[in-house]
Every structure is written in C-alpha cells, then in structure tokens.
Amino acid sequence: MSLDFELDPPVDRALRDGILALWADVSNADGAVGFVPPVDREAVRPELVKHLASMAEGRTRLLVGYDEEGAVAATAFFTHNTHRLMLHWVWLYTVMVHPRHQGMGHGRDLMAAAADAARGFEGIEAIRLTCRGGTGVDRFYGACGYKEVGRVPGAIRVADGDDRDDITMLLPLL
C-alpha cells in the first residue's frame, strides 16, 4: 500500500476536514506539529486557517498524501521566502503522516515527494525545516538527506520544565 501525492490540490470541505483530523490525530499521538496533547480539531482550526490564507495569497503550497481510501494521510506545506536574498530556498513545515500509516515508509515517501515537488519550483535550490528536539525526528530527517545546520537550545517549551531544542535542517536540491 502506498500513498498518492498531490501538489496544490483543490481546497474543499473534505480536504480541510481531512487536514484538521490528521493534525489533531498526529498531535494527540505526540507528533511535534505545533501542539501538545490533548487537542481537538477546534484547537487546530485557527492554525489551518492561517495556512489556507497563506495558500490563497500564493505564499504557501500544499502537498497531500492520500491513502487507498482517498483519505488525507499525510501533508507538508511549503512556504516561499519573501526576502529578496532568500528566494532560492523554501521552508517545509507541518510535515505529518497519520499515526495509522507510520512505520510503513510513508514518511520517507512524503519527504521524497516534497523534494521532488520543490525541485519543480522555479529557482529553488534547497529546503529548510525546523523540528523539535527530543523526539528523534531529526534522525529521521537526517536519514532523508537533511543536515542539521542550526540549533537553539531550549527554544521550544512544551510544558513547565520541559524545554526542547529548535533544530534547523537543510536539504540541498542541486
């Protein structure tokens, strides 16, 4: 079983609801995607609205992975830089694979699809992302070809007394 990836799918209610469900489920499975469990879809909705508004303005693009039933199973958002000296790379964020699809290689498939998509963006030479330390996801990104290029110790506070590093990683595309 593999996921079918689509770049810039039409945004409709089914896609919005699918992303909301994915984001809440990933968050509640301790995924480091901007929330700390427990969360529900209504807690996630304002963040998704920001993503969708950025997409409507042309600053953000969406890559979606659909499972064999057509459900949203994975996402990654690309944000284009607006600074004239940084137009040659994009940010990748809100990278998620549904917990029921984890451990099957879909995360690597998502990262490969994201790299392939970014190679098709005019003038883009690299992808940058950040991740939360202490989760092991930096090792996963490293296995996908990303290199750690920066770290801010204790920059992410997930709870009182639980500060995590903010790790910046880079994947050259050339």
C-alpha positions as CSV (number, residue, x, y, z in Angstrom):
1,M,0.0,0.0,0.0
2,S,1.4,3.4,-1.0
3,L,0.2,7.0,-0.7
4,D,-0.8,9.0,-3.7
5,F,0.7,12.5,-3.5
6,E,-0.8,15.7,-5.0
7,L,0.7,19.1,-5.0
8,D,-1.7,22.0,-4.7
9,P,-4.9,20.0,-4.6
10,P,-8.2,22.0,-4.8
11,V,-9.2,23.1,-1.3
12,D,-12.7,21.9,-0.4
13,R,-14.5,20.9,2.8
14,A,-13.3,17.3,2.5
15,L,-9.6,18.4,2.3
16,R,-10.0,20.9,5.1
17,D,-11.7,18.4,7.4
18,G,-9.1,15.7,6.4
19,I,-6.2,18.0,7.4
20,L,-7.9,19.0,10.6
21,A,-8.4,15.4,11.6
22,L,-4.9,14.5,10.6
23,W,-3.4,17.4,12.5
24,A,-5.3,16.6,15.7
25,D,-4.6,12.8,15.4
26,V,-0.9,13.4,14.9
27,S,-0.8,15.9,17.7
28,N,-2.6,13.5,20.1
29,A,-0.1,10.8,19.2
30,D,2.7,13.1,20.4
31,G,3.7,14.4,17.0
32,A,5.7,17.6,17.1
33,V,3.4,19.7,14.8
34,G,2.8,22.8,16.9
35,F,0.6,21.4,19.7
36,V,0.9,19.4,22.8
37,P,-1.8,16.8,23.5
38,P,-4.6,16.7,24.1
39,V,-6.0,18.8,21.3
40,D,-9.2,18.7,19.2
41,R,-10.0,19.9,15.8
42,E,-11.3,23.2,17.0
43,A,-7.9,23.9,18.7
44,V,-6.2,23.2,15.3
45,R,-8.6,25.1,13.1
46,P,-7.1,28.6,13.6
47,E,-3.7,27.4,12.5
48,L,-5.1,25.6,9.5
49,V,-7.0,28.8,8.5
50,K,-3.6,30.7,8.6
51,H,-2.1,28.1,6.3
52,L,-5.1,28.3,3.9
53,A,-5.0,32.1,3.9
54,S,-1.3,31.9,3.0
55,M,-2.1,29.5,0.2
56,A,-4.8,31.8,-1.1
57,E,-2.2,34.6,-1.2
58,G,0.2,32.4,-3.1
59,R,2.9,32.3,-0.4
60,T,2.3,28.7,0.6
61,R,1.8,25.4,-1.3
62,L,0.4,22.2,0.0
63,L,1.5,18.6,-0.7
64,V,-1.1,16.0,0.4
65,G,-0.7,12.2,0.5
66,Y,-4.0,10.2,0.2
67,D,-4.4,6.6,1.3
68,E,-6.1,3.9,-0.7
69,E,-9.5,5.1,0.5
70,G,-8.8,8.6,-0.6
71,A,-8.4,10.0,2.9
72,V,-5.8,12.6,3.8
73,A,-3.0,10.5,5.3
74,A,0.0,12.9,5.1
75,T,0.8,16.6,4.5
76,A,3.6,19.0,4.1
77,F,3.4,22.8,3.5
78,F,5.9,24.8,1.6
79,T,6.4,28.5,2.3
80,H,8.2,30.7,-0.1
81,N,10.5,33.3,1.2
82,T,9.7,37.0,0.6
83,H,13.2,38.3,1.4
84,R,15.0,39.1,-1.9
85,L,18.2,37.5,-0.7
86,M,16.5,34.2,0.3
87,L,14.3,33.4,-2.7
88,H,16.4,30.4,-3.6
89,W,15.1,28.1,-0.8
90,V,11.7,27.2,0.7
91,W,10.5,26.3,4.2
92,L,8.9,22.9,4.7
93,Y,6.6,22.7,7.7
94,T,3.6,20.9,9.3
95,V,5.0,17.7,8.0
96,M,2.7,14.9,9.1
97,V,1.9,11.3,8.5
98,H,-1.2,9.8,10.2
99,P,-0.2,7.5,13.1
100,R,-2.0,4.5,11.5
101,H,0.3,5.0,8.4
102,Q,3.5,5.4,10.3
103,G,6.2,2.7,10.2
104,M,5.3,1.7,6.6
105,G,7.8,4.0,4.8
106,H,5.2,6.7,4.1
107,G,7.2,9.4,5.9
108,R,10.2,8.7,3.6
109,D,7.8,8.7,0.7
110,L,6.4,12.1,1.8
111,M,9.9,13.6,2.2
112,A,10.9,12.3,-1.3
113,A,7.7,13.7,-2.8
114,A,8.3,17.0,-1.1
115,A,11.9,17.2,-2.5
116,D,10.6,16.2,-6.0
117,A,7.9,18.9,-5.8
118,A,10.4,21.6,-4.6
119,R,12.8,20.7,-7.5
120,G,9.9,21.8,-9.8
121,F,9.7,25.2,-8.2
122,E,11.4,27.9,-10.2
123,G,14.7,29.0,-8.7
124,I,14.6,26.8,-5.6
125,E,17.9,25.2,-4.6
126,A,17.2,23.9,-1.1
127,I,14.5,23.1,1.5
128,R,14.8,24.2,5.2
129,L,12.8,22.9,8.0
130,T,12.8,23.1,11.8
131,C,12.0,20.3,14.2
132,R,11.5,19.8,17.9
133,G,14.5,18.3,19.7
134,G,14.0,15.2,21.9
135,T,11.6,13.5,19.6
136,G,14.1,11.7,17.3
137,V,12.6,13.2,14.2
138,D,15.9,15.0,13.5
139,R,17.4,11.5,12.9
140,F,14.5,10.7,10.6
141,Y,15.1,13.9,8.6
142,G,18.9,13.1,8.6
143,A,18.1,9.7,7.1
144,C,16.1,11.5,4.4
145,G,19.2,13.5,3.4
146,Y,18.7,16.7,5.6
147,K,21.7,18.1,7.5
148,E,21.5,19.9,10.8
149,V,22.6,23.5,10.2
150,G,21.5,25.2,13.4
151,R,20.1,24.6,16.9
152,V,18.7,26.9,19.5
153,P,18.8,25.1,22.9
154,G,15.6,25.2,24.9
155,A,13.7,27.4,22.4
156,I,10.5,25.3,22.5
157,R,8.6,25.0,25.8
158,V,6.2,22.0,25.6
159,A,5.5,22.2,29.4
160,D,6.9,23.7,32.5
161,G,10.3,22.2,33.0
162,D,10.3,20.6,29.5
163,D,12.2,22.8,27.1
164,R,13.3,21.4,23.8
165,D,15.9,22.5,21.2
166,D,14.7,24.1,18.0
167,I,16.7,22.3,15.2
168,T,17.1,23.7,11.7
169,M,17.8,21.3,8.9
170,L,18.6,21.8,5.3
171,L,18.3,19.6,2.2
172,P,20.2,20.9,-0.9
173,L,18.3,20.1,-4.1
174,L,21.1,20.6,-6.6
